[in-house]
Structure formats: C-alpha cells, structure tokens
Amino acid sequence: MPERRRKSIFDMLDEMINKMLREVWEELDEFAMESRRFLELPPDEVLKERKGIVGKPLVYGFRITIGPDGKPKIEEFGNVKRVGRRPQITEEAEPLVDVYDEGEKIRVVAEIPGVEKDKIKLKAIGRKLIIRASNGDRKYYKEVELPDEVDIKKAKARYKNGVLEVEIPKKESGEEEVGIQVE
C-alpha cells in the first residue's frame, strides 16, 4: 500500500482557489443563460418579468467603518437586499443611519430624501428606534439598535433637506420601566 502524503499549505490553497474559480464560472454561466433568455423575449415580456419594479429606482450602497473593537463593520443601505446569491428588490429602502452616543443623550441621523415631514413616523421600543417614512413611491424603513435605553417621551426631532435628526435623552439609572403587571 502506498504511503499517504500529508497535504501541504500549497495543496490546500490550490483546492481553495479551484473551488472559488468554479463558483465564479457557475455564476457567470447562470448570468449568461439569464441574459440570453431576456434577449430572446419581446420588450413587453421583459417588463412583465421584472414584476412591478419598472420605473422604481434601484438603490444600493454600503459603507465600511471600524467598530470600537477594531473590527471592520459593513453596513448596507437601499432597496436591494442580498438573499443568498440573488438580489431581492424591496419596496422600502433602508436609509443610511448614524448613531452618536453623546453622554446624556443619543443622536440618530438618517438620510431620507423626498419625504414630507408629516409622513415620518418614529417609534422607540427598549433599545430600538424604528424609522418609517413614506411619500408616494418613496418608502423608508429602518430598525436602529441604540447603545442605551432611552426616554422617548423627551425626544426631539428635526427634518431638513432630506436629513432626519433625532435627539433622545438616555433613561436615568433610577428611572423605573413603565409596564403592566401580568397575573
């Protein structure tokens, strides 16, 4: 029986690169087949295939920040979400949001252009701020994780030139949680 040789780091790298190349070729092949199918369809059928997203803007973006632990953090925004290997287009766009901890208060800044001030709804639940806004075909939705418990009753919000700024004081450590006793 021949002696079995232990894999070297180069063998493992070779296997990994081959696997990645196979995956890329599979995706390119899938893209080419889908493109051929669309080219063979009449224009009105292509529009039906797109299932109601015709005329709606497709927005996708991301930003990379370094978290307090020193690790990079990727944040995506827009109405194109990645589900598995395929993009999924949603009706509601996820706005770009920044959260600042300013000691006694938390400031949240969200970019939601094209919406009227009275169409913006804010709701806080525990350590989460929910931003929902809609104005005709522009719809936004985002659940923002807050770094601390907040007192939503004392919140102040401003909206100007498509930028929403919300200032929410933190709950004081002695404040009791308002709730209902369940028997």
PyRosetta script that sets phi, psi and omega in degrees:
from pyrosetta import init, pose_from_sequence

init()
pose = pose_from_sequence("MPERRRKSIFDMLDEMINKMLREVWEELDEFAMESRRFLELPPDEVLKERKGIVGKPLVYGFRITIGPDGKPKIEEFGNVKRVGRRPQITEEAEPLVDVYDEGEKIRVVAEIPGVEKDKIKLKAIGRKLIIRASNGDRKYYKEVELPDEVDIKKAKARYKNGVLEVEIPKKESGEEEVGIQVE")
pose.set_psi(1, 130.5)
pose.set_omega(1, -178.9)
pose.set_phi(2, -67.9)
pose.set_psi(2, 148.8)
pose.set_omega(2, -179.5)
pose.set_phi(3, -74.1)
pose.set_psi(3, 132.6)
pose.set_omega(3, -177.9)
pose.set_phi(4, -82.0)
pose.set_psi(4, 126.3)
pose.set_omega(4, -177.8)
pose.set_phi(5, -89.7)
pose.set_psi(5, 138.4)
pose.set_omega(5, 178.0)
pose.set_phi(6, -75.5)
pose.set_psi(6, 140.1)
pose.set_omega(6, -178.7)
pose.set_phi(7, -69.2)
pose.set_psi(7, 138.2)
pose.set_omega(7, 176.0)
pose.set_phi(8, -91.5)
pose.set_psi(8, 171.4)
pose.set_omega(8, 178.1)
pose.set_phi(9, -62.3)
pose.set_psi(9, -32.3)
pose.set_omega(9, 179.6)
pose.set_phi(10, -69.0)
pose.set_psi(10, -36.2)
pose.set_omega(10, 176.3)
pose.set_phi(11, -64.3)
pose.set_psi(11, -43.1)
pose.set_omega(11, -179.7)
pose.set_phi(12, -65.9)
pose.set_psi(12, -41.6)
pose.set_omega(12, 177.5)
pose.set_phi(13, -62.8)
pose.set_psi(13, -41.4)
pose.set_omega(13, 179.0)
pose.set_phi(14, -60.7)
pose.set_psi(14, -44.2)
pose.set_omega(14, 178.0)
pose.set_phi(15, -62.6)
pose.set_psi(15, -42.9)
pose.set_omega(15, -178.3)
pose.set_phi(16, -65.0)
pose.set_psi(16, -43.6)
pose.set_omega(16, 180.0)
pose.set_phi(17, -65.2)
pose.set_psi(17, -41.8)
pose.set_omega(17, 178.1)
pose.set_phi(18, -61.8)
pose.set_psi(18, -40.5)
pose.set_omega(18, 179.0)
pose.set_phi(19, -63.9)
pose.set_psi(19, -44.0)
pose.set_omega(19, 179.5)
pose.set_phi(20, -63.6)
pose.set_psi(20, -42.3)
pose.set_omega(20, 178.8)
pose.set_phi(21, -64.0)
pose.set_psi(21, -39.6)
pose.set_omega(21, 176.5)
pose.set_phi(22, -59.9)
pose.set_psi(22, -43.8)
pose.set_omega(22, 179.7)
pose.set_phi(23, -63.9)
pose.set_psi(23, -41.4)
pose.set_omega(23, 178.8)
pose.set_phi(24, -63.5)
pose.set_psi(24, -44.6)
pose.set_omega(24, 179.1)
pose.set_phi(25, -62.5)
pose.set_psi(25, -39.2)
pose.set_omega(25, 178.6)
pose.set_phi(26, -62.6)
pose.set_psi(26, -43.9)
pose.set_omega(26, 179.6)
pose.set_phi(27, -65.2)
pose.set_psi(27, -41.5)
pose.set_omega(27, 178.1)
pose.set_phi(28, -64.2)
pose.set_psi(28, -39.7)
pose.set_omega(28, 178.2)
pose.set_phi(29, -64.0)
pose.set_psi(29, -43.5)
pose.set_omega(29, 177.9)
pose.set_phi(30, -62.6)
pose.set_psi(30, -42.1)
pose.set_omega(30, 178.5)
pose.set_phi(31, -62.9)
pose.set_psi(31, -44.2)
pose.set_omega(31, -179.6)
pose.set_phi(32, -63.0)
pose.set_psi(32, -42.2)
pose.set_omega(32, 179.2)
pose.set_phi(33, -63.6)
pose.set_psi(33, -43.7)
pose.set_omega(33, 179.9)
pose.set_phi(34, -65.8)
pose.set_psi(34, -40.1)
pose.set_omega(34, 178.1)
pose.set_phi(35, -62.8)
pose.set_psi(35, -44.2)
pose.set_omega(35, 177.9)
pose.set_phi(36, -60.1)
pose.set_psi(36, -41.5)
pose.set_omega(36, -179.6)
pose.set_phi(37, -62.6)
pose.set_psi(37, -43.3)
pose.set_omega(37, 179.2)
pose.set_phi(38, -67.3)
pose.set_psi(38, -35.4)
pose.set_omega(38, 179.8)
pose.set_phi(39, -67.4)
pose.set_psi(39, -28.3)
pose.set_omega(39, -179.5)
pose.set_phi(40, -81.9)
pose.set_psi(40, -17.5)
pose.set_omega(40, -179.4)
pose.set_phi(41, -82.0)
pose.set_psi(41, 147.5)
pose.set_omega(41, 171.8)
pose.set_phi(42, -67.8)
pose.set_psi(42, 153.2)
pose.set_omega(42, -175.4)
pose.set_phi(43, -53.2)
pose.set_psi(43, -39.0)
pose.set_omega(43, -178.9)
pose.set_phi(44, -68.4)
pose.set_psi(44, -29.8)
pose.set_omega(44, 176.6)
pose.set_phi(45, -71.8)
pose.set_psi(45, -35.0)
pose.set_omega(45, 177.4)
pose.set_phi(46, -61.6)
pose.set_psi(46, -41.4)
pose.set_omega(46, 179.0)
pose.set_phi(47, -63.1)
pose.set_psi(47, -39.6)
pose.set_omega(47, 178.4)
pose.set_phi(48, -65.7)
pose.set_psi(48, -35.9)
pose.set_omega(48, -179.7)
pose.set_phi(49, -61.9)
pose.set_psi(49, -31.9)
pose.set_omega(49, -174.7)
pose.set_phi(50, -76.3)
pose.set_psi(50, -3.3)
pose.set_omega(50, 170.3)
pose.set_phi(51, 51.8)
pose.set_psi(51, 57.6)
pose.set_omega(51, 170.0)
pose.set_phi(52, 83.0)
pose.set_psi(52, 3.8)
pose.set_omega(52, 179.5)
pose.set_phi(53, -95.0)
pose.set_psi(53, 0.3)
pose.set_omega(53, -178.9)
pose.set_phi(54, -63.8)
pose.set_psi(54, 133.2)
pose.set_omega(54, 177.8)
pose.set_phi(55, 85.7)
pose.set_psi(55, -13.2)
pose.set_omega(55, 178.2)
pose.set_phi(56, -92.2)
pose.set_psi(56, 139.2)
pose.set_omega(56, -178.7)
pose.set_phi(57, -70.7)
pose.set_psi(57, 142.8)
pose.set_omega(57, 174.3)
pose.set_phi(58, -100.5)
pose.set_psi(58, 121.2)
pose.set_omega(58, -177.2)
pose.set_phi(59, -122.8)
pose.set_psi(59, 126.0)
pose.set_omega(59, 174.7)
pose.set_phi(60, -144.9)
pose.set_psi(60, 134.9)
pose.set_omega(60, 175.8)
pose.set_phi(61, -157.6)
pose.set_psi(61, 167.4)
pose.set_omega(61, 176.2)
pose.set_phi(62, -151.4)
pose.set_psi(62, 160.5)
pose.set_omega(62, 172.5)
pose.set_phi(63, -139.4)
pose.set_psi(63, 151.8)
pose.set_omega(63, -179.1)
pose.set_phi(64, -117.2)
pose.set_psi(64, 124.9)
pose.set_omega(64, 177.0)
pose.set_phi(65, -126.0)
pose.set_psi(65, 162.7)
pose.set_omega(65, 176.1)
pose.set_phi(66, -102.1)
pose.set_psi(66, 122.7)
pose.set_omega(66, -179.1)
pose.set_phi(67, -75.3)
pose.set_psi(67, 173.2)
pose.set_omega(67, -179.4)
pose.set_phi(68, -62.5)
pose.set_psi(68, -22.1)
pose.set_omega(68, 179.0)
pose.set_phi(69, -85.1)
pose.set_psi(69, 0.4)
pose.set_omega(69, 178.5)
pose.set_phi(70, 87.2)
pose.set_psi(70, 0.2)
pose.set_omega(70, -179.7)
pose.set_phi(71, -94.3)
pose.set_psi(71, 143.7)
pose.set_omega(71, 177.8)
pose.set_phi(72, -69.2)
pose.set_psi(72, 144.7)
pose.set_omega(72, -178.9)
pose.set_phi(73, -127.4)
pose.set_psi(73, 124.9)
pose.set_omega(73, -179.4)
pose.set_phi(74, -102.7)
pose.set_psi(74, 124.0)
pose.set_omega(74, 178.4)
pose.set_phi(75, -115.1)
pose.set_psi(75, 126.9)
pose.set_omega(75, 177.7)
pose.set_phi(76, -101.5)
pose.set_psi(76, 150.8)
pose.set_omega(76, 174.9)
pose.set_phi(77, -144.6)
pose.set_psi(77, 162.9)
pose.set_omega(77, -180.0)
pose.set_phi(78, 116.7)
pose.set_psi(78, -166.8)
pose.set_omega(78, -179.0)
pose.set_phi(79, -110.4)
pose.set_psi(79, 12.2)
pose.set_omega(79, 175.9)
pose.set_phi(80, -110.4)
pose.set_psi(80, 116.2)
pose.set_omega(80, -179.5)
pose.set_phi(81, -110.9)
pose.set_psi(81, 149.7)
pose.set_omega(81, 177.3)
pose.set_phi(82, -95.4)
pose.set_psi(82, 121.3)
pose.set_omega(82, 177.0)
pose.set_phi(83, -120.9)
pose.set_psi(83, 104.0)
pose.set_omega(83, -174.6)
pose.set_phi(84, 67.8)
pose.set_psi(84, -125.5)
pose.set_omega(84, -180.0)
pose.set_phi(85, -99.2)
pose.set_psi(85, -3.1)
pose.set_omega(85, -175.2)
pose.set_phi(86, -112.7)
pose.set_psi(86, 145.4)
pose.set_omega(86, 174.6)
pose.set_phi(87, -79.2)
pose.set_psi(87, 146.2)
pose.set_omega(87, 176.6)
pose.set_phi(88, -123.3)
pose.set_psi(88, 129.5)
pose.set_omega(88, -178.3)
pose.set_phi(89, -98.2)
pose.set_psi(89, 125.0)
pose.set_omega(89, -179.0)
pose.set_phi(90, -107.8)
pose.set_psi(90, 161.7)
pose.set_omega(90, 179.2)
pose.set_phi(91, -74.7)
pose.set_psi(91, -35.1)
pose.set_omega(91, -179.2)
pose.set_phi(92, -96.6)
pose.set_psi(92, 131.2)
pose.set_omega(92, 176.4)
pose.set_phi(93, -89.1)
pose.set_psi(93, 148.3)
pose.set_omega(93, 176.2)
pose.set_phi(94, -95.7)
pose.set_psi(94, 117.6)
pose.set_omega(94, -177.0)
pose.set_phi(95, -74.2)
pose.set_psi(95, 160.7)
pose.set_omega(95, 173.6)
pose.set_phi(96, -78.6)
pose.set_psi(96, 127.6)
pose.set_omega(96, -173.1)
pose.set_phi(97, -130.7)
pose.set_psi(97, 139.0)
pose.set_omega(97, 172.7)
pose.set_phi(98, -118.2)
pose.set_psi(98, 140.8)
pose.set_omega(98, 178.5)
pose.set_phi(99, -121.5)
pose.set_psi(99, 126.7)
pose.set_omega(99, -179.8)
pose.set_phi(100, -119.7)
pose.set_psi(100, 128.1)
pose.set_omega(100, 174.8)
pose.set_phi(101, -93.9)
pose.set_psi(101, 110.7)
pose.set_omega(101, -175.0)
pose.set_phi(102, -112.3)
pose.set_psi(102, 43.3)
pose.set_omega(102, 177.0)
pose.set_phi(103, 80.2)
pose.set_psi(103, -92.4)
pose.set_omega(103, -177.4)
pose.set_phi(104, -81.5)
pose.set_psi(104, -14.9)
pose.set_omega(104, -177.0)
pose.set_phi(105, -140.5)
pose.set_psi(105, 165.8)
pose.set_omega(105, 176.0)
pose.set_phi(106, -118.8)
pose.set_psi(106, 133.2)
pose.set_omega(106, 178.7)
pose.set_phi(107, -114.6)
pose.set_psi(107, 129.1)
pose.set_omega(107, 178.7)
pose.set_phi(108, -117.3)
pose.set_psi(108, 127.5)
pose.set_omega(108, 179.5)
pose.set_phi(109, -119.3)
pose.set_psi(109, 123.2)
pose.set_omega(109, -178.5)
pose.set_phi(110, -127.2)
pose.set_psi(110, 139.0)
pose.set_omega(110, 176.9)
pose.set_phi(111, -94.1)
pose.set_psi(111, 109.1)
pose.set_omega(111, 178.9)
pose.set_phi(112, -134.0)
pose.set_psi(112, 73.4)
pose.set_omega(112, -177.2)
pose.set_phi(113, -71.7)
pose.set_psi(113, 153.2)
pose.set_omega(113, 174.0)
pose.set_phi(114, 81.4)
pose.set_psi(114, 16.4)
pose.set_omega(114, -178.8)
pose.set_phi(115, -120.6)
pose.set_psi(115, 140.3)
pose.set_omega(115, 176.3)
pose.set_phi(116, -78.5)
pose.set_psi(116, 150.2)
pose.set_omega(116, -175.8)
pose.set_phi(117, -54.8)
pose.set_psi(117, -41.6)
pose.set_omega(117, -176.7)
pose.set_phi(118, -75.8)
pose.set_psi(118, -3.8)
pose.set_omega(118, 179.4)
pose.set_phi(119, -97.4)
pose.set_psi(119, 5.7)
pose.set_omega(119, -178.6)
pose.set_phi(120, -98.5)
pose.set_psi(120, 128.7)
pose.set_omega(120, 178.5)
pose.set_phi(121, -118.7)
pose.set_psi(121, 131.2)
pose.set_omega(121, 178.2)
pose.set_phi(122, -120.8)
pose.set_psi(122, 139.2)
pose.set_omega(122, 179.2)
pose.set_phi(123, -145.1)
pose.set_psi(123, 134.3)
pose.set_omega(123, 178.1)
pose.set_phi(124, -115.3)
pose.set_psi(124, 133.2)
pose.set_omega(124, 177.4)
pose.set_phi(125, -133.4)
pose.set_psi(125, 110.5)
pose.set_omega(125, -179.7)
pose.set_phi(126, 60.4)
pose.set_psi(126, -116.1)
pose.set_omega(126, 179.9)
pose.set_phi(127, -106.3)
pose.set_psi(127, 31.0)
pose.set_omega(127, -177.6)
pose.set_phi(128, -131.3)
pose.set_psi(128, 133.4)
pose.set_omega(128, 174.4)
pose.set_phi(129, -111.2)
pose.set_psi(129, 126.1)
pose.set_omega(129, 179.6)
pose.set_phi(130, -105.2)
pose.set_psi(130, 123.1)
pose.set_omega(130, 178.4)
pose.set_phi(131, -110.0)
pose.set_psi(131, 123.7)
pose.set_omega(131, 178.0)
pose.set_phi(132, -133.9)
pose.set_psi(132, 129.4)
pose.set_omega(132, 179.4)
pose.set_phi(133, -146.1)
pose.set_psi(133, 142.5)
pose.set_omega(133, 176.2)
pose.set_phi(134, -151.9)
pose.set_psi(134, 141.3)
pose.set_omega(134, 179.3)
pose.set_phi(135, -150.3)
pose.set_psi(135, 94.3)
pose.set_omega(135, -177.4)
pose.set_phi(136, 67.2)
pose.set_psi(136, -119.7)
pose.set_omega(136, -178.1)
pose.set_phi(137, -88.2)
pose.set_psi(137, -3.5)
pose.set_omega(137, 177.3)
pose.set_phi(138, -94.4)
pose.set_psi(138, 117.5)
pose.set_omega(138, 179.9)
pose.set_phi(139, -133.3)
pose.set_psi(139, 135.5)
pose.set_omega(139, -179.7)
pose.set_phi(140, -129.4)
pose.set_psi(140, 145.8)
pose.set_omega(140, 175.7)
pose.set_phi(141, -151.9)
pose.set_psi(141, 132.2)
pose.set_omega(141, 178.2)
pose.set_phi(142, -154.2)
pose.set_psi(142, 133.9)
pose.set_omega(142, 171.1)
pose.set_phi(143, -104.0)
pose.set_psi(143, 116.2)
pose.set_omega(143, -175.3)
pose.set_phi(144, -104.5)
pose.set_psi(144, 123.7)
pose.set_omega(144, 175.3)
pose.set_phi(145, -77.3)
pose.set_psi(145, 125.5)
pose.set_omega(145, -179.6)
pose.set_phi(146, -97.1)
pose.set_psi(146, 149.4)
pose.set_omega(146, -177.6)
pose.set_phi(147, -74.5)
pose.set_psi(147, -10.4)
pose.set_omega(147, -177.3)
pose.set_phi(148, -154.0)
pose.set_psi(148, 166.0)
pose.set_omega(148, 173.2)
pose.set_phi(149, -68.2)
pose.set_psi(149, 142.7)
pose.set_omega(149, -176.7)
pose.set_phi(150, -125.6)
pose.set_psi(150, 160.7)
pose.set_omega(150, 176.2)
pose.set_phi(151, -103.0)
pose.set_psi(151, 92.5)
pose.set_omega(151, -173.3)
pose.set_phi(152, -64.7)
pose.set_psi(152, -24.2)
pose.set_omega(152, -179.4)
pose.set_phi(153, -65.4)
pose.set_psi(153, -24.4)
pose.set_omega(153, -178.8)
pose.set_phi(154, -102.9)
pose.set_psi(154, 14.6)
pose.set_omega(154, -177.7)
pose.set_phi(155, -72.2)
pose.set_psi(155, 148.1)
pose.set_omega(155, 175.7)
pose.set_phi(156, -128.2)
pose.set_psi(156, 137.7)
pose.set_omega(156, -179.6)
pose.set_phi(157, -130.9)
pose.set_psi(157, 143.8)
pose.set_omega(157, 175.0)
pose.set_phi(158, -130.1)
pose.set_psi(158, 144.8)
pose.set_omega(158, 178.0)
pose.set_phi(159, -136.9)
pose.set_psi(159, 120.5)
pose.set_omega(159, -179.1)
pose.set_phi(160, -151.5)
pose.set_psi(160, 132.3)
pose.set_omega(160, 177.2)
pose.set_phi(161, 54.2)
pose.set_psi(161, 38.9)
pose.set_omega(161, 176.1)
pose.set_phi(162, 81.7)
pose.set_psi(162, 5.1)
pose.set_omega(162, -179.5)
pose.set_phi(163, -115.5)
pose.set_psi(163, 121.4)
pose.set_omega(163, 177.5)
pose.set_phi(164, -97.7)
pose.set_psi(164, 130.1)
pose.set_omega(164, 178.1)
pose.set_phi(165, -125.0)
pose.set_psi(165, 121.4)
pose.set_omega(165, -178.1)
pose.set_phi(166, -118.5)
pose.set_psi(166, 126.9)
pose.set_omega(166, 174.9)
pose.set_phi(167, -112.0)
pose.set_psi(167, 123.9)
pose.set_omega(167, -177.5)
pose.set_phi(168, -128.7)
pose.set_psi(168, 121.5)
pose.set_omega(168, 177.1)
pose.set_phi(169, -68.9)
pose.set_psi(169, 146.6)
pose.set_omega(169, 177.4)
pose.set_phi(170, -74.1)
pose.set_psi(170, 152.4)
pose.set_omega(170, 174.2)
pose.set_phi(171, -71.2)
pose.set_psi(171, 139.4)
pose.set_omega(171, 177.2)
pose.set_phi(172, -75.0)
pose.set_psi(172, 150.7)
pose.set_omega(172, -174.4)
pose.set_phi(173, -61.2)
pose.set_psi(173, -27.2)
pose.set_omega(173, -179.8)
pose.set_phi(174, -84.4)
pose.set_psi(174, -12.2)
pose.set_omega(174, -178.3)
pose.set_phi(175, -67.8)
pose.set_psi(175, 136.5)
pose.set_omega(175, 177.7)
pose.set_phi(176, -88.4)
pose.set_psi(176, 149.6)
pose.set_omega(176, 177.0)
pose.set_phi(177, -74.8)
pose.set_psi(177, 130.8)
pose.set_omega(177, 177.8)
pose.set_phi(178, -81.5)
pose.set_psi(178, 129.4)
pose.set_omega(178, -179.0)
pose.set_phi(179, -161.3)
pose.set_psi(179, -177.5)
pose.set_omega(179, 179.9)
pose.set_phi(180, -117.5)
pose.set_psi(180, 132.6)
pose.set_omega(180, 178.9)
pose.set_phi(181, -78.7)
pose.set_psi(181, 132.7)
pose.set_omega(181, 179.9)
pose.set_phi(182, -106.4)
pose.set_psi(182, 128.0)
pose.set_omega(182, -179.6)
pose.set_phi(183, -102.8)
pose.dump_pdb("model.pdb")
